[in-house]
Amino acid sequence: MARTSLDLDDLVEHWTLLKDEQGLVSGKRGATRLGFAVLLKFYTQYGRFPRGRFELPGEAVEFVARQVQVPAAELDAYEWSGRTVEYHRAQIRGHLGFRECSVADADKLTAWLAEHVACKERRPEQVRVELLARCRTECIEPPTPGRCDRIVGAALRVAEETLTARISARITVESIERIVALVAGADQEDDAEPGDAGAGEGEDGPPVLGKIKEAPGNVSLETMLTEIDKLLAVRAVGLPPDLFADVAPKVVAGWRARAAVESPSHLRTHPLALRVTLLAALLHEREREITDTLVELLISTVHRIGARAEKKVTEQLVNAFKKVSGKENILFRVRYVAFCRSCHRSMV
């Protein structure tokens, strides 16, 4: 926990011993009295015990010490391990209605995180924040940091397995076969049908998947035709249009990014449901991106055609003007006539 300086309002709000808390402290003396008091107020504020003296702000210790009438320096004599501190912790948990995190509690927390958090948020640090908040709501003392990491990791795995099973179940068998063929290795090349969308040319470069991943080139007819080929290859897989309708966009984006950077050999090591989901997310997102690219290419091409046509017409007019004999006299007469007409209008 980061150490921050506390002002008087913070001290009064979070470190003042209430009447019932003073009753718990009254039967203790010296360092034990002060140690118990700061443990109690720290737990009340954070829902856990401090890991040592270093987590206790000096201003808070001084403020509590004045209330229990024990010098703040006495806290150095308080032992942070042993039977006494364990007894103090049990007293504080009982007073506040908290309990230690049991195996059953950990299983329930994992299931809750998987269902309500990890299905929408894949960042472990954010899932951990929700875990600590849930512990506070359920009056459960947060597990150790290592155990928290294990709970978060289990919740992320369960959520991913649930989501990928749901997504893969929405895809037809034929489409799954086409998706799997995209990462088929060289050892499966002989079994591929001629013209199959997933036919490969080796371990590192299945042509269709590699082509789908490629960024568009410069504005040209060739680039537009290449992007059209990509779009047709993606649509040939036959994914349902509402495949990811109920999945958080950030989760789909995470799958897409993961499939884009993993090699075909790495993708083949995943369970089928996960492999299909990752590649389906990549195809789903790339279809939208390629469509947007085609629109931009078309607009740029139209603008370029317009600019070239305008330049060509201008050049033709200039060349025609250069061929006219006595063009200076003609221009003078045109300007003179225009001047006379303007003068006539002003007089009228």
Phi, psi and chi 1 to 4 in degrees:
 res  aa     phi    psi   chi1   chi2   chi3   chi4
   1 MET       -  132.2 -176.4 -177.6   65.7      -
   2 ALA   -68.9  136.5      -      -      -      -
   3 ARG   -84.2  123.8  -66.1  -71.4  -62.2  -87.3
   4 THR  -127.7  149.0   57.0      -      -      -
   5 SER   -72.0  142.8   58.0      -      -      -
   6 LEU  -109.5  137.5  -57.4  176.0      -      -
   7 ASP   -92.9  178.7   56.8   25.5      -      -
   8 LEU   -62.8  -37.6 -177.8   57.9      -      -
   9 ASP   -62.4  -42.3  -69.7  -21.7      -      -
  10 ASP   -62.8  -43.0  -67.2  -32.6      -      -
  11 LEU   -63.5  -45.2  -66.5  172.4      -      -
  12 VAL   -65.6  -40.8  171.0      -      -      -
  13 GLU   -70.8  -42.4  179.8  179.2   -0.3      -
  14 HIS  -107.3  -17.4  -61.2  -65.0      -      -
  15 TRP  -121.3   14.6  -64.3   92.3      -      -
  16 THR   -88.1  128.7  -60.9      -      -      -
  17 LEU   -75.8  122.6  -71.7  168.3      -      -
  18 LEU   -79.3  173.2  -55.1  179.5      -      -
  19 LYS   -60.7  -46.7 -173.2  173.6 -178.9  179.2
  20 ASP   -67.7  -30.6   57.6  -20.2      -      -
  21 GLU   -72.2  -35.3  -65.4  170.6  -18.5      -
  22 GLN   -62.3  -33.3  -68.0  173.7   -4.7      -
  23 GLY   -65.3  -36.3      -      -      -      -
  24 LEU   -67.3  -36.9  -70.4  174.5      -      -
  25 VAL   -78.8  -26.1  174.3      -      -      -
  26 SER   -59.6  -29.4   60.8      -      -      -
  27 GLY   -84.4    6.2      -      -      -      -
  28 LYS  -114.1  162.7  -61.6  173.2  175.1   57.5
  29 ARG  -132.9  152.1  -61.1  -72.3 -177.5  -88.2
  30 GLY    57.9 -136.7      -      -      -      -
  31 ALA   -61.1  -34.7      -      -      -      -
  32 THR   -62.9  -41.1  -59.2      -      -      -
  33 ARG   -63.8  -47.7 -177.9 -174.7  179.7   94.0
  34 LEU   -68.4  -43.2  177.6   57.3      -      -
  35 GLY   -59.8  -44.4      -      -      -      -
  36 PHE   -62.5  -41.9 -178.7   89.8      -      -
  37 ALA   -63.6  -44.8      -      -      -      -
  38 VAL   -70.9  -33.9  -66.1      -      -      -
  39 LEU   -61.0  -44.8  -77.5 -178.7      -      -
  40 LEU   -61.3  -47.3  173.9   60.6      -      -
  41 LYS   -71.5  -35.0  -63.6  -47.8  -62.0 -178.4
  42 PHE   -64.1  -44.6 -171.2   95.5      -      -
  43 TYR   -65.9  -38.7 -161.3  100.4      -      -
  44 THR   -60.8  -35.8  -57.8      -      -      -
  45 GLN   -83.1  -41.2 -178.1  176.3   -5.5      -
  46 TYR  -109.2   -9.8  -63.1  105.1      -      -
  47 GLY    73.8   17.5      -      -      -      -
  48 ARG  -156.3  169.4   66.6  174.3  179.3   84.1
  49 PHE   -92.2  150.6  -68.1  109.8      -      -
  50 PRO   -67.0  149.2   25.1  -33.7      -      -
  51 ARG   -80.9   -5.9  -70.6 -176.7  -72.7  -90.8
  52 GLY   168.4  179.5      -      -      -      -
  53 ARG   -59.5  -28.8  173.6   67.6  176.3   83.3
  54 PHE   -66.2  -19.4   64.6   92.3      -      -
  55 GLU   -87.0   -6.2  -78.9 -160.2  -62.0      -
  56 LEU   -95.2  119.7  -62.6  170.8      -      -
  57 PRO   -62.5  138.2  -19.4   31.3      -      -
  58 GLY   -59.7  -38.8      -      -      -      -
  59 GLU   -62.6  -38.4  -54.4   95.5  -38.9      -
  60 ALA   -67.4  -40.5      -      -      -      -
  61 VAL   -62.6  -44.9  173.4      -      -      -
  62 GLU   -61.2  -41.9  -66.9  -78.3   -7.3      -
  63 PHE   -65.0  -43.9 -173.2   74.6      -      -
  64 VAL   -70.0  -38.1  174.5      -      -      -
  65 ALA   -60.1  -39.4      -      -      -      -
  66 ARG   -65.3  -33.1  -72.1 -165.5  -65.8  -90.6
  67 GLN   -72.6  -36.9  -64.6  177.3   70.1      -
  68 VAL   -94.1    0.2  -62.1      -      -      -
  69 GLN    58.8   47.0  -60.5  178.9  -10.2      -
  70 VAL  -131.3  132.5  175.4      -      -      -
  71 PRO   -56.8  139.5  -23.7   34.1      -      -
  72 ALA   -60.7  -30.0      -      -      -      -
  73 ALA   -64.4  -21.1      -      -      -      -
  74 GLU   -62.8  -22.3  -71.4  -73.0  -38.1      -
  75 LEU   -62.4  -24.6 -171.6   61.3      -      -
  76 ASP   -64.4  -22.2  -65.7  -24.1      -      -
  77 ALA   -88.1   -5.3      -      -      -      -
  78 TYR   -76.7  133.0 -173.8   75.0      -      -
  79 GLU   -92.8  127.8  -64.0 -175.0    3.4      -
  80 TRP   -90.4    3.4  -64.2   92.9      -      -
  81 SER  -143.0  154.4   61.0      -      -      -
  82 GLY   119.9 -176.0      -      -      -      -
  83 ARG   -68.3  -36.0  -64.3  174.1   58.4 -176.1
  84 THR   -64.4  -48.6  -60.3      -      -      -
  85 VAL   -68.2  -33.2   70.2      -      -      -
  86 GLU   -66.0  -39.0  -68.9  -60.3  -33.6      -
  87 TYR   -65.3  -41.0  175.3   66.4      -      -
  88 HIS   -62.3  -41.7  -72.6  174.8      -      -
  89 ARG   -64.0  -41.6  -70.3  179.5  175.1 -178.7
  90 ALA   -63.0  -40.4      -      -      -      -
  91 GLN   -61.1  -44.2  -86.3 -170.8  -62.1      -
  92 ILE   -67.7  -42.7  -67.8  171.0      -      -
  93 ARG   -59.7  -45.3  -69.0 -169.1 -163.6   99.9
  94 GLY   -63.5  -38.5      -      -      -      -
  95 HIS   -66.8  -39.2  173.4   71.8      -      -
  96 LEU   -92.4   -4.8  -63.0  174.8      -      -
  97 GLY    79.9   18.7      -      -      -      -
  98 PHE   -93.6  163.8  -84.5   70.3      -      -
  99 ARG  -141.4  159.7   64.7 -177.7 -175.8  -84.0
 100 GLU   -71.1  153.5  -67.8 -174.8   86.5      -
 101 CYS   -77.4  111.4 -175.8      -      -      -
 102 SER   -86.0  175.9   64.2      -      -      -
 103 VAL   -62.2  -41.8  174.5      -      -      -
 104 ALA   -63.9  -39.8      -      -      -      -
 105 ASP   -62.3  -42.6  -71.3  -31.5      -      -
 106 ALA   -62.6  -40.4      -      -      -      -
 107 ASP   -64.8  -41.6  -67.8  -20.0      -      -
 108 LYS   -66.3  -39.9  -69.6  179.5 -179.5  178.6
 109 LEU   -64.6  -40.4  -70.8  169.8      -      -
 110 THR   -61.7  -45.9  -60.1      -      -      -
 111 ALA   -64.2  -40.9      -      -      -      -
 112 TRP   -65.6  -44.5 -176.8   86.0      -      -
 113 LEU   -62.2  -42.3  -72.7  172.0      -      -
 114 ALA   -62.8  -38.7      -      -      -      -
 115 GLU   -80.6  -36.7 -178.7  179.1   -3.3      -
 116 HIS  -109.7  -19.8  -61.4  -77.0      -      -
 117 VAL  -121.5  -58.0  179.9      -      -      -
 118 ALA   -66.5  -18.5      -      -      -      -
 119 CYS   -74.7  -16.4   60.5      -      -      -
 120 LYS  -118.1  -22.9  -62.0  175.7  -71.8 -172.7
 121 GLU  -127.1  116.8  177.3   57.9   70.4      -
 122 ARG  -101.5   -0.8  -56.4  -60.8  -61.8  169.1
 123 ARG   -83.5  120.9  -68.3  174.6  -65.5  176.7
 124 PRO   -57.7  -36.5  -24.7   34.4      -      -
 125 GLU   -65.8  -35.5   61.4  -85.3   12.2      -
 126 GLN   -74.5  -36.0  -66.6  -59.4  -42.0      -
 127 VAL   -65.3  -35.5  178.0      -      -      -
 128 ARG   -64.4  -39.6 -177.1 -172.4  179.4   92.3
 129 VAL   -60.2  -43.2  170.0      -      -      -
 130 GLU   -66.9  -33.1  -64.5  -63.7  -29.9      -
 131 LEU   -63.4  -46.7  167.7   61.4      -      -
 132 LEU   -65.0  -37.7  -63.2  178.1      -      -
 133 ALA   -66.0  -39.1      -      -      -      -
 134 ARG   -66.7  -38.7 -177.2   66.2  176.7  178.5
 135 CYS   -59.1  -42.2  -73.5      -      -      -
 136 ARG   -63.9  -42.4 -172.6   68.6  178.1  -94.4
 137 THR   -63.9  -39.8  -58.8      -      -      -
 138 GLU   -87.9    5.8  -65.2  -66.7  -40.2      -
 139 CYS    56.8   44.9  -65.9      -      -      -
 140 ILE  -112.9  129.8  -61.8  173.1      -      -
 141 GLU   -67.3  127.6 -176.5  177.5  -34.5      -
 142 PRO   -56.9  139.7  -22.9   33.5      -      -
 143 PRO   -65.0  174.2  -15.5   29.5      -      -
 144 THR   -63.5  158.9   60.7      -      -      -
 145 PRO   -54.2  -41.2  -28.3   35.3      -      -
 146 GLY   -63.8  -40.8      -      -      -      -
 147 ARG   -69.8  -35.7 -164.3  177.9 -178.9 -166.8
 148 CYS   -59.8  -42.9  -78.8      -      -      -
 149 ASP   -61.6  -39.4  -68.6  -20.0      -      -
 150 ARG   -67.7  -39.7  -69.8 -168.6  -67.3  -87.3
 151 ILE   -64.7  -44.7  -67.8  174.2      -      -
 152 VAL   -62.6  -45.7  168.4      -      -      -
 153 GLY   -61.0  -42.0      -      -      -      -
 154 ALA   -64.4  -41.0      -      -      -      -
 155 ALA   -63.9  -41.2      -      -      -      -
 156 LEU   -64.5  -39.7  -71.8  169.4      -      -
 157 ARG   -66.8  -45.6  -73.5 -167.4  -61.0  -87.4
 158 VAL   -61.8  -44.2  170.7      -      -      -
 159 ALA   -63.2  -41.4      -      -      -      -
 160 GLU   -66.1  -42.8 -176.0  170.1   73.6      -
 161 GLU   -62.2  -41.1  -69.7  171.2    0.8      -
 162 THR   -65.4  -46.0  -57.5      -      -      -
 163 LEU   -65.7  -45.7  -76.8  174.1      -      -
 164 THR   -66.7  -35.3   55.1      -      -      -
 165 ALA   -64.9  -39.5      -      -      -      -
 166 ARG   -67.2  -43.3 -175.7 -164.1  -50.7  165.5
 167 ILE   -67.5  -47.5  -64.5  -59.8      -      -
 168 SER   -64.2  -28.8   59.3      -      -      -
 169 ALA   -70.0  -18.6      -      -      -      -
 170 ARG   -85.8   -8.7  -63.1  171.8  179.3  171.3
 171 ILE   -99.9  137.3  -55.5  175.0      -      -
 172 THR   -67.5  160.5   63.9      -      -      -
 173 VAL   -61.2  -41.1  175.8      -      -      -
 174 GLU   -62.4  -42.7  -66.2   78.3    8.2      -
 175 SER   -67.2  -37.7  -65.0      -      -      -
 176 ILE   -61.8  -40.9  -71.4  178.7      -      -
 177 GLU   -62.3  -40.5  -69.5  175.9   -7.8      -
 178 ARG   -66.7  -38.6  -62.3 -173.3 -171.6  104.2
 179 ILE   -65.3  -46.0  -68.3  173.6      -      -
 180 VAL   -62.0  -36.2  171.3      -      -      -
 181 ALA   -64.8  -22.7      -      -      -      -
 182 LEU   -62.5  -29.1  -69.4  173.6      -      -
 183 VAL  -113.6   21.3  -69.3      -      -      -
 184 ALA   -64.3  137.5      -      -      -      -
 185 GLY   -82.7  177.3      -      -      -      -
 186 ALA   -63.2  -25.4      -      -      -      -
 187 ASP   -71.3  -14.1   53.9  -22.3      -      -
 188 GLN  -105.4    4.0  -60.7  178.7    2.7      -
 189 GLU   -64.2  -36.3 -176.0  178.9   -4.8      -
 190 ASP   -67.3  -24.8  -64.2  -24.7      -      -
 191 ASP   -86.0   -9.2  -63.0  -29.0      -      -
 192 ALA   -74.6  141.5      -      -      -      -
 193 GLU   -73.3  147.4  -65.4  -70.0  -21.9      -
 194 PRO   -60.3  131.4  -22.9   32.8      -      -
 195 GLY    79.0    4.9      -      -      -      -
 196 ASP   -62.6  139.7 -169.6  -16.1      -      -
 197 ALA   -63.5  -21.4      -      -      -      -
 198 GLY  -107.9    8.9      -      -      -      -
 199 ALA   -58.4  133.4      -      -      -      -
 200 GLY  -107.1  164.5      -      -      -      -
 201 GLU  -121.8   17.2  -68.8 -177.1   -4.7      -
 202 GLY   144.2  174.1      -      -      -      -
 203 GLU   -63.7  -39.6  177.1   70.1   18.3      -
 204 ASP   -95.7  -10.4  -63.3  -33.1      -      -
 205 GLY  -147.5   67.4      -      -      -      -
 206 PRO   -58.0  122.6  -20.5   32.2      -      -
 207 PRO   -61.7  -40.2   21.1  -32.3      -      -
 208 VAL   -67.2  -49.9  174.5      -      -      -
 209 LEU   -62.9  -42.2 -176.5   60.3      -      -
 210 GLY   -63.0  -39.4      -      -      -      -
 211 LYS   -66.7  -39.5 -179.8  169.9   66.7  174.9
 212 ILE   -63.7  -35.3  -69.6  172.3      -      -
 213 LYS   -76.0  -21.0  -69.5 -178.6  179.3 -178.8
 214 GLU   -63.9  145.5  -72.9  177.9   -6.4      -
 215 ALA   -78.4  152.4      -      -      -      -
 216 PRO   -69.3  154.5   25.1  -33.5      -      -
 217 GLY   -89.3 -161.0      -      -      -      -
 218 ASN   -70.5  164.6  -63.6  -33.9      -      -
 219 VAL   -66.2  116.7  179.0      -      -      -
 220 SER  -168.1  165.7   65.8      -      -      -
 221 LEU   -63.9  -39.0  178.0   59.3      -      -
 222 GLU   -62.3  -42.5 -178.2 -179.9   -3.1      -
 223 THR   -62.6  -41.0  -61.1      -      -      -
 224 MET   -64.0  -41.9 -172.2  175.0  -62.6      -
 225 LEU   -65.5  -36.9  -66.1  175.1      -      -
 226 THR   -65.0  -42.7  -59.9      -      -      -
 227 GLU   -65.8  -35.0  -66.7  -58.1  -55.7      -
 228 ILE   -64.8  -41.0  -68.7  173.7      -      -
 229 ASP   -61.5  -41.1  -72.3  -19.5      -      -
 230 LYS   -60.3  -46.9  -68.5 -178.9 -172.0  178.1
 231 LEU   -62.6  -41.1 -174.2   59.7      -      -
 232 LEU   -65.8  -36.7  -67.5  176.0      -      -
 233 ALA   -66.1  -39.6      -      -      -      -
 234 VAL   -65.9  -45.9  170.9      -      -      -
 235 ARG   -69.7  -23.2  -68.7 -179.8  174.3  175.6
 236 ALA   -65.6  -22.4      -      -      -      -
 237 VAL   -67.1  -32.8  175.2      -      -      -
 238 GLY    81.4   44.4      -      -      -      -
 239 LEU   -76.3  143.2  -66.4  177.7      -      -
 240 PRO   -62.9  140.1  -19.5   30.9      -      -
 241 PRO   -64.9  -28.2   21.1  -32.3      -      -
 242 ASP  -103.5   29.0   58.0  -13.4      -      -
 243 LEU   -58.4  -40.7 -178.5   59.6      -      -
 244 PHE  -111.4   27.7  -61.8  100.9      -      -
 245 ALA   -61.7  -35.0      -      -      -      -
 246 ASP  -105.7   18.7   58.1  -12.1      -      -
 247 VAL  -109.3  136.4 -178.6      -      -      -
 248 ALA   -58.0  134.4      -      -      -      -
 249 PRO   -54.9  -36.5  -26.4   34.9      -      -
 250 LYS   -67.2  -29.7   65.0  171.1   62.5  176.6
 251 VAL   -70.4  -44.9  174.6      -      -      -
 252 VAL   -62.1  -41.7  179.8      -      -      -
 253 ALA   -63.5  -37.6      -      -      -      -
 254 GLY   -64.8  -42.0      -      -      -      -
 255 TRP   -63.3  -42.7  -75.2  -24.0      -      -
 256 ARG   -61.4  -44.8  177.0 -114.8 -171.0  -90.6
 257 ALA   -64.4  -38.6      -      -      -      -
 258 ARG   -65.0  -45.0 -172.8  172.3  168.4 -173.5
 259 ALA   -67.3  -30.0      -      -      -      -
 260 ALA   -71.3  -30.2      -      -      -      -
 261 VAL   -99.1  -21.3  -60.9      -      -      -
 262 GLU   -78.4  143.0  -70.4 -172.9    2.8      -
 263 SER   -74.4  159.3   65.0      -      -      -
 264 PRO   -56.4  -39.3  -27.6   35.8      -      -
 265 SER   -65.2  -35.9   58.3      -      -      -
 266 HIS   -70.3  -41.2 -168.7 -173.1      -      -
 267 LEU   -61.6  -34.7  -73.7  166.9      -      -
 268 ARG   -69.2  -17.3  -69.8 -161.2  -60.1  -87.9
 269 THR   -80.3  -14.5   63.0      -      -      -
 270 HIS   -75.2  154.7  -64.9  -48.9      -      -
 271 PRO   -56.9  153.8  -23.8   32.7      -      -
 272 LEU   -56.3  -45.2  179.8   60.8      -      -
 273 ALA   -61.3  -42.4      -      -      -      -
 274 LEU   -68.7  -42.5  176.1   58.0      -      -
 275 ARG   -60.5  -46.1 -170.9 -170.9  -27.1  161.0
 276 VAL   -64.0  -41.6  168.6      -      -      -
 277 THR   -66.0  -43.9  -59.2      -      -      -
 278 LEU   -60.0  -48.2  -68.1  177.3      -      -
 279 LEU   -69.6  -35.5  -71.1  168.8      -      -
 280 ALA   -63.9  -39.2      -      -      -      -
 281 ALA   -63.7  -41.3      -      -      -      -
 282 LEU   -61.8  -46.4  174.1   63.3      -      -
 283 LEU   -65.2  -41.6  -64.7  173.8      -      -
 284 HIS   -60.2  -47.4  174.6   78.9      -      -
 285 GLU   -71.7  -38.3  -65.7  -67.2  -69.7      -
 286 ARG   -67.5  -31.3  -74.9  -62.9  -69.7  146.2
 287 GLU   -60.8  -43.0 -178.9  177.7    5.5      -
 288 ARG   -67.7  -42.5  -63.9  169.0   56.3 -174.4
 289 GLU   -65.7  -42.3  -66.1  167.1    0.0      -
 290 ILE   -66.5  -39.3  -67.0  170.1      -      -
 291 THR   -60.4  -45.4  -58.0      -      -      -
 292 ASP   -61.8  -39.7  -68.1  -18.1      -      -
 293 THR   -63.5  -41.8  -61.4      -      -      -
 294 LEU   -62.7  -40.6  -81.4  170.5      -      -
 295 VAL   -61.8  -45.2  172.2      -      -      -
 296 GLU   -64.2  -40.8  -67.2  174.8    0.1      -
 297 LEU   -62.7  -41.4  -74.7  172.1      -      -
 298 LEU   -64.2  -44.6 -178.5   59.3      -      -
 299 ILE   -62.3  -44.9  -66.8  173.7      -      -
 300 SER   -63.6  -38.3  -61.5      -      -      -
 301 THR   -65.7  -43.0  -58.6      -      -      -
 302 VAL   -62.5  -43.9  170.6      -      -      -
 303 HIS   -62.0  -39.9  -72.8  170.1      -      -
 304 ARG   -66.8  -41.1  179.6  171.5  -67.5 -173.2
 305 ILE   -62.2  -43.0  -68.5  173.3      -      -
 306 GLY   -61.8  -42.5      -      -      -      -
 307 ALA   -65.0  -41.2      -      -      -      -
 308 ARG   -67.1  -39.7  -71.9 -179.7  176.7  177.6
 309 ALA   -64.4  -43.2      -      -      -      -
 310 GLU   -62.1  -40.9 -176.9  178.7  -10.4      -
 311 LYS   -66.1  -38.9 -178.7  178.9  179.6 -178.1
 312 LYS   -66.3  -43.3 -174.0  174.3 -178.3  179.8
 313 VAL   -62.6  -42.2  170.3      -      -      -
 314 THR   -61.1  -44.3  -58.1      -      -      -
 315 GLU   -62.1  -40.1  -70.0  176.4   -8.7      -
 316 GLN   -64.2  -41.5  -70.4  175.7  -12.4      -
 317 LEU   -63.4  -43.6  -69.7  173.6      -      -
 318 VAL   -63.6  -43.2  171.1      -      -      -
 319 ASN   -64.5  -39.5  -68.4  -26.3      -      -
 320 ALA   -65.5  -38.0      -      -      -      -
 321 PHE   -65.5  -37.7  178.2   72.3      -      -
 322 LYS   -65.5  -27.0  -70.9  179.3  178.6  178.1
 323 LYS   -81.4  -14.2  -64.6  177.8 -178.0  178.6
 324 VAL   -76.5  128.4  176.6      -      -      -
 325 SER   -83.2  144.0   59.1      -      -      -
 326 GLY    64.8   32.5      -      -      -      -
 327 LYS   -65.6  -27.4   49.5 -175.8  173.8  -70.8
 328 GLU   -65.8  -42.0  -67.9   83.2   -1.0      -
 329 ASN   -65.2  -39.2  -66.4  -29.8      -      -
 330 ILE   -62.1  -46.7  -64.9  174.5      -      -
 331 LEU   -61.4  -39.1  -74.5  175.2      -      -
 332 PHE   -63.4  -42.7  176.3   78.3      -      -
 333 ARG   -64.9  -41.1  -68.7  175.0 -178.0  174.3
 334 VAL   -61.0  -45.9  169.4      -      -      -
 335 ARG   -65.6  -37.4  -65.0 -177.3   63.9 -176.2
 336 TYR   -65.6  -43.4  177.5   75.5      -      -
 337 VAL   -62.3  -43.4  170.4      -      -      -
 338 ALA   -62.6  -37.6      -      -      -      -
 339 PHE   -66.6  -43.4  174.4   75.0      -      -
 340 CYS   -62.7  -42.8  -68.6      -      -      -
 341 ARG   -62.7  -39.4  -73.2 -179.6  177.7  176.3
 342 SER   -66.9  -37.7   62.5      -      -      -
 343 CYS   -66.2  -40.7  -69.2      -      -      -
 344 HIS   -62.3  -42.1  176.6   70.5      -      -
 345 ARG   -63.9  -39.3  -69.1 -164.9 -171.1   96.4
 346 SER   -68.8  -33.8   60.6      -      -      -
 347 MET   -72.2  -36.3  -68.7  175.3   64.0      -
 348 VAL   -68.2      -  172.9      -      -      -
